[in-house]
Amino acid sequence: MGSMLDFEPDDNFENWLEAHEVAVNTNWLVTRASRMRILEQGGMRITHFLNVRMISNSGYVGPVVRPSSSRLPDTVYETTCMALSEGTGNLLAVGWRVLEEGVMTIMDLKTGDRIHTIQSHHFLSSIQIPLKWEDDKLFLKIIPVRGAQRSDSDTDVDDFGVSLGYLDLADRRLKVIPGLVFNCSRDLIYLDRTTVYGVSTKLDRLDNDCSEETHIDLNIDLESYALLMSEEDNYCPVYIASLTVYDFWNVPEL
C-alpha cells in the first residue's frame, strides 16, 4: 500500500478541488484527474488530465509517461468512464464531452496514438460509454436505446435507457447486441465472458399504511426528497433495487 501525488502544487490550480479515477492492469496505471484551473480574467474552469504510468508486479510505479501531452484539450467539458484492456494489454478507452459533442476514444498507451474514435454530433443524441475489454472487443453502454432495440414490451424503459453493444477493432464497426436492454442510463452493468448483470434503482410510492413517524433518510438526494415532499399524504415512498441477470452471454454470435 502507498500513495503518490498526481500533481505537484501549482499556483495555476486549486489542488483541493481535484477529482481522480483509476484504471489498472498488469502493466499500466492510468489516473484520470480533473482540476480547477484559475483563469487570468478571474474565476475557475475545470481541466482534465490522463496520467499514464508503467507498473510491474514488483511494486514499481514509474513516472508519468508523456507528461507534456497528459492534459486534455480545454474544450473537453466533462469525462465519462475508462476501460483498460486486461492482462498485458495496451489499449485504453475513454469517453468525454467536447462542448455539445460526445467522443469515445481508444488510445494505445505504449505509443500515445489514438487508434479509433467514435463521435456523436450532439451529446444528447447518442453516447457510447466504455465498459470492458474482452480480447479485441470493447463492450459499451449505448445511450439512448437504439430504435430497433426497443419493443412494445419495453414500457419501463425511459428515453435515456441503455442497450449494450461492442466495437470490434478488426473491422472498427459498432454492433448492438440484440435483446439486452436496460431501463435507465444510471443502471450499473457488469459483464464477464458468460454473464451480464444489471442493477437498477427506482423511487416509487405505495398506498400509505405507514405511521406518521415514517423515517426519511437524511442522506437522501435532493431530487428524491423533493419528490417525496410533493406526494399526497396517502402515499408512502418505497425504494426499489432490481437485479437483472442474462446468463446466456455465450449464445449471441459475437
N, C-alpha and C positions, 0 to 999 in steps of 0.2 A: 504494500500500500504506500502511496505517496501523493504528492501534489506538485503542480508546476504552474507557472504563470503563462497564460496565453499571450499576454502583452506586458511590456514594461510601462510604468507610469508615464503619462504623456499629457502635456498641458492642453492638447487639442481635443481630448476626450474626457468625458465623465466616467471614470473607471467603475464607480459604484453602480452604474446603470447597465452593466454588461449582462448579456444573456448567452448561455452556451448550450450546445447539444453535441453528443459524441457518437461516432460510428467507429467500430474497430474490427479488424480481423487479424490473422496471424502476422501480417507484415506491416499493416498501416494503422495509424491512429489519426482520425480526422475530427477536428473540433470546428463546429460552425458557430461563430461568435457574432453577436450584434452589439454595437457600441453606440452611444450617443455622442455625435461629433458637435463640437462648439463652433458655430458659424461666426465668421468675421463681422457680419452685419447684426449679430445678436441672435439669440435663440439656439436651438439644437435640432439636429436631424440624425435619424438612425443610419448607421453604416454597417454593412455586413462583410464578414471575412470567412474564408475557408482556410484553416491552418492544417497543413498536412505534415505528418511526421512518420518516419520509419521506426518500427519497433522490432523486437526479437523476443524469443521465449526466455532469454536470459534476464529479461527485465530492462534491457536497453531501450531508451526513448531518445530518439535523435532530435536535432533542432528542426525548426520549421523549414520545409522544402520550398524553394522558390518564394521567399517572403515578399519579394517585390511585387508578385502577382497574386498574393493571397486576398487582397481587397477586391470585393466585387464592385462593379460599376455603381456610381452614385444613383443611377436611375432605378436600381433594384429597390422596390418598395418594401417587400417582405419576402420571407422564405417559407417553404413548407417542410418537407421531410427529406431525409437522406437514406440511401440504401447502398451498402458497400458489399461488393462480391465476397463470398465466403472463402475460407481457406487462404490460399496464397494469391487470390485474385487481385487485380489492379484497378478494377472498374468502380467508379463512384457515380451514382445517380442522385441528382439534387434538383429540387423544384424551387422556382422563385417567381415573383411577380415584378414585371417591369412596367411601371405606370399602369396602363389598362390591359396589358398583355400577360398571359401565363406562359411560362417557359419551363420545360423539363430537359435538363442537360445531362449527358453521360460523358464523364471525363476519364482519361487514362492517367492514373496518379503517377505512373512511372515517368511519363513524358510531359504531363501537364496539358496534353492536347484534348480538345473537345471532339469526340468522335461521332456524336449524334445529338440532335436537338429536336424536340417536339415543341412547336409554338402554337398557341391559341391566340387569335386576333383580339379576343376580349376575354378578360379574366373570368367573367361570369358565364360565358358561353360554353366553355369546356375546360376542364383542368385534369391533368394526369399527375397523381401523387405516387412516387415510388414506394414500394413495399418491401420487396425481397428479390434477390437474385437466386435463380436455380440454373447453374451452368451458364449458358449464354442467353438465357431468357430472363427478362426483367418484368416482374409482376407489378401491376399498378392498380390503384383505385382510379376509376374514371367517373368524374362528376360533371354534369348530371348523368343519369342513366340514359344510354343510347335509346332512341325511339324504338328500334326493332327489338330491344330487350324488354320493353315494358309491355305487360299483358293486362287483360281486363281484370285479372285477379289481384293485381298489384295496387289495391286501393289504399294501402297504408304507406306506399312509397311516396315521399314528398318530392317537390320539384328539384330538390338537391339530393336525391337518392344516389346510390352508388352501384355501379356494375364493376366487374373485375375483368381485367384483360392482361395481356402481356406483349412485350416487344421482343421479337426475335432478332438478335443482331445479325443473323445470317442474311436476312432479307430486308431488315430495317422497317418492317411493317408492324403496325399496332393491330392486334386482334382481340376482339371481345369474346370472353368465354360464355357460351350460352347457358342460361338457367341460373346464373349466380347474380342475384340482385339483392341489395341491402337497403334498408328503409331510409337511412339518413347519412349525410356526409360525415356526421360525428361518430358513426359506428366504428368500433375498434375491430380490425380484421387481422387475424394471424393465420398464416398458412405454412404448411410443410409439404413434403412430397406426396402425402396421401390424404390430408385432411385440411379443410378450411373452417375456421371458427369466426363467427361474427357476434359481437356483443353490442347490444343496443340498449339505450335507456330512454324512458319516457315518463313525463309527469302527467298523470291522469287524475280523474276525480270519480268518486263513488257517492251514492246516496249516503248522507251523513248519519251514521249510527254511533258517532264518537261523542264523548262527553265534551263539555265546554273547556275542559282542561287539556285538550289535544295539544301535544307538544309540537312545536315548529322548530326545526333545526336552525340555530342561529348562524350556521355557516352556509346556509342555502344561498345560491347565486341570486342576483338582483332580479333577473328576468323571471325565474321561478317564483320568487317571493311576490313580485307584482301580480303574477297570475293567481296566486293563492288569495291575495287581498281583494282581487276583483271578483272572485267567485261568490255566489249567493251562500247564505248561511246553511242551507240544507245540503251542502256538498262537503265531502271530506277528501283531502288530497291523498293520493297514493303514488308512490314512486316505483316504477316497474323496470326491472332489468331482465332482458331476454337473451338467451344464448341460442344461436343457430349453428348447427354442425352439418357440413357437407362431407360425408366420409367416402365419396366416390371420386375423389380427386384424380385417381389414376384412370378414370373412364374416358373423359373427353380426349379427343385427338389433339395433343398439344404440339 
